[in-house]
Amino acid sequence: MNISVKEITSVDKEVTLKANREELQPKFDKALKKYQGQINLPGFRPGKVPLGIIRKRFGSEIEIEEINKYIQEVFEKDVVEEHNPVGETEMLDFQWENDELEAVFKIGVKPEVELVDLSKIEVKSMVHDVTDEEVAEEVERTLEREGNWEEVDEAATEDSKIIADVVSLDDEGKPIEAELDTDQTIDLREESAADFKKALTGKKAGDVVEMNLEEDGDKDHFQVTIKKVQKLHKPELNEEFIKKQTNQEAATEDEFKSYIKSRMQQYYDQSADDLFKNEVVQALVEAHEFDVPSTFTEQIKNSYVEQLKQQYGNTLPENFDAESYKNEMTDQAKREAKWYFISQKLQESYDDIEITPEDIDDFIGVEAARYGATADQLKGYYAQNPGMLEQLRSSIRENKVFDKLQDEVKIDELSKDAYREYQEKKQEENN
């Protein structure tokens, strides 16, 4: 077997494997002997079919099978050991003609990553302590969410919902029956319903209101026939309600507020942590210049398609163009690939990182809370899926890298509102 390697880029290589029948014949002969002992044909005793007949009937299939085995063996022994490919190996060409074999592969190799001075990397971070006012607002939202809308025989207020028939009117003020919408729900509390709030507040069931709605220079004239006025009936903030909402963890109003504050703070802390990670990844990807193997990028793009597939019940939507989708995701895949190699380099540099059983338990606890499962349920899942357990360990290791980076990079702490403004400005610049 002859192996030659051509460099396409610093991280992409073309590997050509060549062999001839003389080299492969011993494998073919051995395979034929094996098949002779396994194949039963009418008229012949088991294991006694002449080799000539086997060669004539099955020779081509046997040879291709042995060639594939041989290529795999050589690839694993010589190519993998020498180049340690990353990503999905791509076969560019395969020929078995005139007793000559030629197989051409495209492989990716790990890029050389030289870490920049991390102390010069600056990122934004959100810091927010939940206020009593925010807790009070959340309590109110909880009561509204658990409340019931009841029909009332009174005029609509700014907090009402209205059930109405809405019909467009022509230039003469006559209803256009084809444009009648019955039993429409109009929530006067919503910001988008400002015009309805102005026109319908103070009106009762049975009232007919004509109004105009102007948007982007277009004016619509229509008629609203109010059928029902609804008012929100909120539950009482009592012990029974509180215990139900907190799964028995709180009973009094003060305990309920503390419970909500704790959950809200966890949410903001987790959000801040996720946002920090995104900021760091983006900053480090932009700060490092190196090529990533196209085979590795392609593997990531294929994973995007698989994720979509799972979202749609393991079947992609009809007429879905996977190749176009992968092309659209190329830049994102390249960023993800770059971060992978940067992260690997960082993990090598932080050689004091260790993963303890306590780290695994803590990680599982956080994940369980995030997905509404129990820690025991997740532990059972990981116990049945060893591959996923290794992914868990990898995630923990990467989290520890981020912990290290918090002490390495410059962090500009922003309030919740300031961070939102920063994000909006950044999005505008990217668009």
C-alpha positions, 0 to 999 in steps of 0.5 A, a space after each residue: 500500500 502506497 500512501 501520499 499526502 497533499 496539503 490543501 490548506 494548513 488544516 486540510 489534507 488530501 490522502 491517497 491510498 494506492 495498491 494493486 492486486 498482487 498486494 491484495 490477492 492474499 486477502 482475497 484468497 483468505 476471504 474466499 476460503 472463509 466463504 467456502 466454509 460458510 456457503 451452501 449451494 444445491 448439489 454440494 455438501 456444506 463447505 465443499 463448494 469449489 472455489 472456482 464457483 465461489 469466485 465466479 458468483 461472489 468474487 466481485 462482492 468479496 473483493 470489494 468487501 475486502 478492499 474496504 476492510 483493507 482501506 479501513 485498516 490502513 487508514 486507522 493504522 497509518 493515517 490516523 496515527 500519523 495525522 490524528 484527523 478531526 471531523 468527518 473524513 470525506 472520501 473524494 474518489 474510489 477506483 478499483 480498475 485494471 487490478 489497481 486500487 486508488 482511494 482518495 480522502 479529505 481529512 482535517 488536522 488540528 490547527 495550531 492555536 497560539 493563545 493571545 494575552 487574555 488580560 487584554 480581552 475585555 467583555 461586558 457582564 450583567 450584574 443584577 440584584 432582584 429588588 422588592 419592587 420586581 418581586 411585587 410585580 412577579 407576585 402580581 403576575 402570578 395572581 393574574 396568571 392563575 386568575 379567571 376571566 369572568 363575564 360582567 354586566 358593567 362598562 369596560 375598563 382599561 383592564 378588561 377583555 372584550 369579546 366582539 364581532 369586528 367587521 370592516 366598513 366600506 367607503 359608504 360605512 356599510 359592513 363588508 360581510 366577507 371581512 367579518 371576524 366573530 368572537 374576537 378577543 380584545 385585551 385592553 391591557 396590551 400595548 398593541 390595543 391602545 386604539 381599542 382601549 381609547 374607543 372601547 373603555 366605558 362601553 358595555 355589552 350590546 354597544 356598537 362602536 365605529 372606529 378607525 385604525 391607522 397604521 403605516 399610512 393606511 386607514 381602516 374603518 370598521 365596526 365593533 359589536 361588543 358581545 361580552 365584557 370580561 373582568 379578571 378575578 384573581 385568586 386570594 393570596 392565602 396559605 392554600 394558594 401559596 403552598 400550591 405555587 411553591 410545592 409546599 416550600 412556603 406558606 406565608 406571604 413573606 415566605 412566598 416573596 422570599 421564594 420568588 426572590 430566590 427563584 428570580 435571582 437564580 434566573 438572573 444569575 444563570 442568565 448573567 453566566 450564560 451571557 458572560 460565556 457568550 461574550 467570552 466566546 465571541 471575544 476570543 474567537 474574534 481575537 484568534 486568527 487560524 484556519 479550521 478544517 473544512 471536514 470539522 466544520 461540515 460535521 458541525 453543519 451536519 449536526 445542525 441538520 440533525 438537531 432540526 430533524 429531532 425538532 420535527 419528530 425525526 423527519 425534516 419538513 417537506 421540500 427542506 433544502 438541507 444543503 442551502 440550510 448548511 450553507 447559511 449556517 457556515 459562518 456559525 459553524 466556523 465560529 463554533 469550530 474555532 471556539 472548540 479548538 480555543 477551548 481545547 487549548 485553554 483546557 491544556 493550559 489550565 492543567 490543574 482542572 479536576 472533575 470531582 463526583 461533587 462537580 458532577 452532582 452539582 451539574 446534574 442538580 442545575 440541569 435538573 432544575 433547568 429542565 424540570 426533572 429530578 436529579 435521580 432521573 438525570 442520573 439514571 439517564 446518564 447511567 444508561 448513556 455512557 457517551 452522554 456522561 462523557 459529554 457531561 464531563 466535557 461540559 463541566 470541564 468547559 465551565 471550569 475554563 470559564 471560571 478561570 477566564 473570569 480571573 483572566 479577562 477584563 470584565 466591565 460590569 453593567 446593570 440589567 438596563 445598561 446591558 440590554 442597551 449594550 446588546 441592542 446597540 450591538 445588534 443594530 451594528 451587526 445588522 
